Amino acid sequence: MYIDILLIATKTTILLLGGSIAFFAYKAYRRTGDPSLRALVVGFSFVTLGALLGGIADQLLNVELATGVVINSALTAIGFAVIVYALFLE
């Protein structure tokens, strides 16, 4: 029971912080047109989406926790790859 509350709290925190980073990176991209900032938006969006979908799979779709972790990890890995690419563009 407590682990579910902790999981929801941490996933919500990731959603809020990751969404904020993506939002501010998007604002910076719109202001500058810098392609590395656009890639940064995409990367952080994938990381945030991974946390969201992993949590939804575990809490709402009643899949095994391991499946939710795999979803989260896969999207996080894709997001980090895009973030590395964004930093490479600079």
C-alpha positions in Angstrom: 0.0 0.0 0.0 2.7 2.5 1.0 4.8 1.5 -2.0 1.9 2.5 -4.3 1.6 5.9 -2.7 5.4 6.4 -3.0 5.4 5.3 -6.6 2.6 7.7 -7.5 4.3 10.5 -5.7 7.6 10.0 -7.4 6.1 9.5 -10.8 4.1 12.7 -10.3 7.2 14.6 -9.3 9.0 13.3 -12.4 6.0 14.4 -14.6 6.0 17.9 -13.1 9.8 18.4 -13.2 10.3 16.8 -16.6 7.4 18.6 -18.1 8.8 21.9 -16.7 12.2 21.2 -18.2 10.6 20.4 -21.6 8.4 23.5 -21.4 11.2 25.9 -20.7 13.4 24.2 -23.3 10.6 24.6 -25.8 10.2 28.3 -24.9 14.0 28.7 -25.5 13.8 26.9 -28.8 10.9 29.1 -30.0 12.9 32.2 -29.0 16.2 31.1 -30.6 15.3 28.5 -33.2 18.3 26.4 -32.0 17.9 22.8 -33.2 19.8 21.5 -30.2 17.1 22.9 -27.9 14.4 21.2 -30.1 16.2 17.9 -29.6 16.4 18.6 -25.9 12.6 19.1 -25.8 12.1 15.8 -27.5 14.6 14.0 -25.2 13.0 15.3 -22.0 9.6 14.6 -23.3 10.5 10.9 -23.9 12.0 10.7 -20.4 8.8 12.2 -18.9 6.5 10.1 -21.1 8.3 7.0 -20.0 7.7 7.8 -16.3 4.0 8.6 -17.1 3.4 5.5 -19.2 5.2 3.2 -16.8 3.1 4.5 -13.9 -0.1 4.2 -15.8 0.7 0.6 -16.9 1.4 -0.4 -13.3 -1.4 1.5 -11.5 -4.3 1.6 -14.0 -3.7 -1.3 -16.5 -2.7 -3.8 -13.7 0.3 -5.1 -15.6 3.2 -6.4 -13.6 5.5 -3.9 -12.0 8.4 -5.3 -14.1 6.5 -4.5 -17.3 6.0 -0.9 -16.2 9.7 -0.6 -15.3 10.6 -1.9 -18.8 8.3 0.7 -20.4 9.8 3.4 -18.3 13.3 2.3 -18.9 13.0 2.0 -22.6 11.5 5.4 -23.1 14.1 6.9 -20.6 16.9 5.3 -22.6 15.5 6.8 -25.9 15.1 10.2 -24.2 18.7 10.2 -22.9 19.9 9.2 -26.3 18.1 12.2 -27.8 19.5 14.4 -25.0 23.1 13.2 -25.8 22.4 14.0 -29.5 21.2 17.5 -28.5 24.4 18.1 -26.5 26.4 16.8 -29.5 24.7 19.3 -31.8 26.0 22.2 -29.6 
